[in-house]
C-alpha cells in the first residue's frame, strides 16, 4: 500500500508540475507577445513621430531660452523657433490706441526653418522630425545652451540643433547644426527660412512701406527687394540677409558666405501679417562627411548704435534715405538727436530743442538769404530802369552786363540765394526719412500725441480723402498755418510797393501759397515728430524775419549805398 501511495503521490505531483508548466508557458507566451507587440507599437509610434503632422499637437511641447531682453519658445516638432518675444518693447494695441501688447517678432509658427536631406529613395524633412531637448549652462562663457536632438528614422544617427544665448542683453542667438552618423544622403542639402512678418504698429500701410527683405554681398553694401510688389531674385552668394520691419528686424548671418540663393517677398494685403519672405539655398558637401553649419540669428530693434557693434553693416538696413540724404541723417541729425537725448527730457521737447540747434547752425545761411531778399527789394527800381533802357532783345547781353555791374557795386551775388536754397532743400527732405525710422521715438508721447513716429489724430473722418487720409492731424494743421504766415510775410518783404498788382511777378506769387496746402495733404499721415519739427522751424523762421529786419539790416544805409554806388560791405 505504501508503494501504491507513493505511486499515486508521484502521479499527482507529475500532473501538478505539468499543470504549472502549462499555465506558466501560456502566460509567459502571452506576456512575451504583449512585450513584442509593445516594442513594435513603440517603434511604429516613434517612427510616426519622426513625421508628425502639424495638426497633431497632443505630443507637441516646447523648450525655452531666455535672457534680459529675449524669450524664445522652441518646438520639439521640427526643432524650430515657435515664438520670439522682445521683453523691452510693446506692440500697438488698437483697442487702447497705445503700445501695450507683448511684442512678438515670431508667434504661432510664423517663422519656419526647414532642412531637407535625401538619398536615392528617401527624404527627411526636418520640420516633421521629433526632437528631444537638453539644457546646459556655461557659466564661464555666460551663455545658455539648448541642444535639440532628433533620431534618424532610417538609421542610428542623429541630427542636432544647438541654440546658444547670452545671459544679459544680447539680441543675437547662436545656431549650430550638426549630424552624427546620419543616414547616407546626397551632396546637396536644402535649407529654407520663411517668415511672415507681423504687423506691430498703428498704421499698417505706413509700416508695410518700411518692411523689406535686405541682403548683403559684402560687409560694405546692401541691396533689397521691393517693398511695394512681389519680387524674387537669384543670388550667386550673400554674406547675410535680413527680414526688416519699420523698427525691428530678423537678421541671419551664416558663418560662411552662402551660395546659390533664392529669395522672394510677397505682400499680404490684409490680416495681421505684412509680408511673407522666403529664403532657400542648396549646400554642397562631400558624400562621406558629416554636415556642420553655423548661423547667428538677430531678433531685435533697429537701433543704429546696437547694430553697428556687430561690424557687419547691419546698421545700413535702417532706411535713412538715399545718397546724400543718408549721410545728413546719420552724421548730422542723428548726432544732434543722440546728444540732446542725454538730457532725459520728453522726446517732444528734445525735437523742439533739436529744431532750435539746427536753425542756429544754419542761421548764417538764413541771414544771407534774408539780406539778399531785402536788398533785391530795394534795388528793384534800378532793375526796372535797366529793363526799360534795354527793352530791345538785341540788347539782352548789354542788360545782363549792366545788372551784373549793379550787383557788384551793391556788393551782392544773386546766385548766393540759389546756393543757400540748395543747401537747405536736402536737409528739409532728409527729415522725411529720419523721424519715421528712429526707434527711440517709437511709442513716445507729447501733449496730445500718442506716438511721435506715427500721425496724431484729433478727429476721425467717416470717409477717406485722397492724399489726405481719414483723420485730421492737429500738428499738420499748425505747421501748414505757420508756413502760410511765413510765406505771406516773406512775400511782403520781397514785394516792392511800386509794383503793379497785375504784373507777371505778382501773378506768380500765388504758386507759393499752394505749398502750405500741398504739405497739409502730403504729411497728414506722416510721423507727428516731422510735423512738430516743421511747425517749430517755421515759427523760428518768422521770428528770424522780424529779428533780422529790426536789428540786423539797416535799409536806410543800404539805400544810401545804392545811390552813392559804393563798393563797401553792407
Secondary structure, 3 states (H helix, E strand, C coil): CHHHHHHHHHHHHHHHHHHHHHHHHHHHHHHHHHHHHHHHHHHHHHHHHCCCCCCCCCCCCEEEEECCCEEEEEECECCCEEEEEEEEEEEEECCCCEEEEEEEEECCCCEEEEEEEECCCCEEEHHHCEEEEEEEEECCCCEEEEEEEEECCCCCCEEEEEEEEECCCCCEEEEEEEEECCCCCCCEEEEEEEEEEECCCCCHHHHHCCCEEEEECCCCCCEECCCCCCEEEEEEEECEEEEECCCEEEEEEECCCEEEEEEEEEECCCCCEEEEEEEEEEEECCCCCCCEEEEEEEEEECCHHHHHCCCCCHHHHCCCCCHHHHHHHHHHHHHHHHHHHCCCCCHHHHHHHHHHHHHHHCHHHHHHHHHHHHHHHHCHHHHHHHHHHCCCHHHHHHHHHHHHHHHHHHCCCCHHHHHHHHHHHHHHHHHHHHHHHCHHHCCCCECCECCCCCCCCCEEEEEEECCCEEEECHHHHHHHHHHHHHHHHHHHHHCCCCCCCCCHHHHHHHHCCHHHHHHHHHCCCCCHHHHHHHHHHHHHHHHHHHHHHHHHCCHHHHHHHHHHCCCCCC
